């Protein structure tokens, strides 16, 4: 099995590739941060569900992808911003608007994973993980 040096980028790439291939579901190796990212994407309507499946020592996350009535993926673009080689941190005043507020910026903060709006409301900055719209 391939082990990625950046599991978040691997998760986002698997979502992107599965939607490009018009798959209904995708399974990814499990971790707490990937499950938290999945729950944020479900909450904001980009995917239908993200569920933990106990399978082996690591477990898996079963993701049900979202499409509109014309079978167009709900995720138009998902882009990793902060990488292991170059971390990107933002203060609460520098939280970016993605597509003039139509998209999401997801942060890793001291209060857990938060969207840009939630980070502003909680008055915390953090590492900008990825953007999605």
Backbone torsions as a table, in degrees:
resi	resn	phi	psi	omega
1	UNK	NA	138.8	179.3
2	UNK	-73.1	132.6	174.8
3	UNK	-111.2	122.4	-176.6
4	UNK	-88.1	145.2	175.1
5	UNK	-80.4	-13.3	178.1
6	UNK	-133.1	88.1	-175.6
7	UNK	-64.5	-28.9	179.2
8	UNK	-69.2	-44.4	177.6
9	UNK	-62.8	-37.7	177.4
10	UNK	-62.5	-43.7	178.9
11	UNK	-61.6	-47.7	-179.1
12	UNK	-64.0	-39.2	179.3
13	UNK	-66.4	-39.2	177.6
14	UNK	-63.8	-39.6	176.3
15	UNK	-63.4	-48.0	-178.8
16	UNK	-59.7	-48.2	-178.4
17	UNK	-65.7	-39.8	179.8
18	UNK	-65.0	-37.9	178.6
19	UNK	-71.2	-37.3	177.2
20	UNK	-63.2	-33.1	178.2
21	UNK	-87.1	2.1	178.6
22	UNK	60.5	35.9	175.1
23	UNK	-75.8	150.0	178.5
24	UNK	-82.0	-34.8	-178.0
25	UNK	-137.9	163.9	174.2
26	UNK	-148.5	144.2	175.7
27	UNK	-114.0	135.0	-179.7
28	UNK	-127.1	153.1	175.3
29	UNK	-58.5	140.7	-172.1
30	UNK	-83.2	147.2	168.2
31	UNK	-161.3	160.8	-177.6
32	UNK	-64.9	-40.2	-177.5
33	UNK	-69.3	-36.9	177.5
34	UNK	-65.7	-39.4	177.7
35	UNK	-65.1	-40.2	178.2
36	UNK	-64.5	-40.2	177.0
37	UNK	-63.7	-43.0	177.8
38	UNK	-59.3	-42.2	-179.9
39	UNK	-65.4	-37.2	176.6
40	UNK	-64.7	-42.9	179.4
41	UNK	-66.0	-34.2	175.6
42	UNK	-67.8	-46.1	-177.8
43	UNK	-57.5	-36.1	-177.1
44	UNK	-99.3	8.4	169.7
45	UNK	82.3	18.0	179.5
46	UNK	-85.7	-27.9	174.4
47	UNK	-134.2	162.5	-177.4
48	UNK	-80.8	-44.0	-178.9
49	UNK	-158.3	156.4	174.5
50	UNK	-140.8	112.4	-174.9
51	UNK	-126.3	142.8	177.9
52	UNK	-79.2	133.7	176.9
53	UNK	-123.3	121.1	176.3
54	UNK	-73.4	111.7	-178.8
55	UNK	-148.8	99.9	-178.7
56	UNK	78.8	-168.6	-176.0
57	UNK	-70.4	-30.2	-175.8
58	UNK	-93.5	-34.3	-174.9
59	UNK	84.7	172.6	179.6
60	UNK	-136.0	161.0	172.7
61	UNK	-115.9	122.6	179.2
62	UNK	-95.7	116.0	-176.7
63	UNK	-111.3	126.7	174.3
64	UNK	-99.6	116.9	-173.6
65	UNK	-78.0	155.8	-178.1
66	UNK	-108.7	136.5	176.2
67	UNK	-133.4	153.1	175.9
68	UNK	-83.6	-173.7	-175.5
69	UNK	-67.0	-18.9	176.9
70	UNK	-97.3	14.8	179.7
71	UNK	62.2	32.4	174.2
72	UNK	-95.5	130.8	-178.3
73	UNK	-58.4	142.2	178.3
74	UNK	-72.5	-25.6	176.2
75	UNK	-90.9	112.4	178.1
76	UNK	-81.3	-43.7	178.0
77	UNK	-150.1	136.4	175.8
78	UNK	-132.4	121.8	-169.7
79	UNK	-132.6	127.0	176.3
80	UNK	-75.1	128.6	-179.1
81	UNK	-101.8	-59.4	179.7
82	UNK	-85.5	132.5	-177.8
83	UNK	-124.5	163.8	177.8
84	UNK	-59.8	-30.9	-179.3
85	UNK	-81.1	-22.7	-178.4
86	UNK	-149.2	99.3	-179.8
87	UNK	-79.1	141.6	179.5
88	UNK	-120.5	115.0	179.3
89	UNK	-110.5	145.0	178.7
90	UNK	-132.3	139.6	172.7
91	UNK	-77.6	166.9	-177.7
92	UNK	-61.7	-30.7	179.1
93	UNK	-75.6	-18.0	-176.3
94	UNK	-106.0	20.3	178.9
95	UNK	-67.6	122.4	-175.8
96	UNK	-77.5	151.6	170.8
97	UNK	-94.1	126.9	179.4
98	UNK	-96.6	120.4	179.7
99	UNK	53.4	48.8	-179.5
100	UNK	54.0	37.5	176.1
101	UNK	93.6	-3.5	179.5
102	UNK	-82.2	-22.7	179.7
103	UNK	-103.8	-172.5	-179.1
104	UNK	-124.2	144.1	165.7
105	UNK	-114.0	128.2	-176.7
106	UNK	-109.0	128.4	-176.2
107	UNK	-114.9	147.7	168.0
108	UNK	-100.5	113.4	-175.6
109	UNK	-120.6	178.9	176.1
110	UNK	-69.2	-14.3	178.4
111	UNK	-104.4	16.7	179.1
112	UNK	100.4	-169.1	177.4
113	UNK	-76.4	128.0	-179.5
114	UNK	-136.3	152.3	171.0
115	UNK	-77.6	170.0	179.9
116	UNK	-58.9	-42.7	179.3
117	UNK	-65.2	-41.7	179.4
118	UNK	-66.7	-36.7	178.3
119	UNK	-65.2	-41.1	177.2
120	UNK	-63.6	-42.7	-179.5
121	UNK	-65.2	-35.6	179.6
122	UNK	-85.3	-4.8	179.4
123	UNK	58.7	46.2	177.1
124	UNK	-132.3	148.6	172.4
125	UNK	-106.5	-172.6	178.7
126	UNK	168.2	-164.0	-178.9
127	UNK	-82.9	124.4	177.9
128	UNK	-79.6	105.3	-176.0
129	UNK	-76.4	-55.3	-178.1
130	UNK	-159.6	165.3	174.3
131	UNK	-121.0	152.0	-179.6
132	UNK	-147.6	143.2	170.1
133	UNK	-152.6	NA	NA
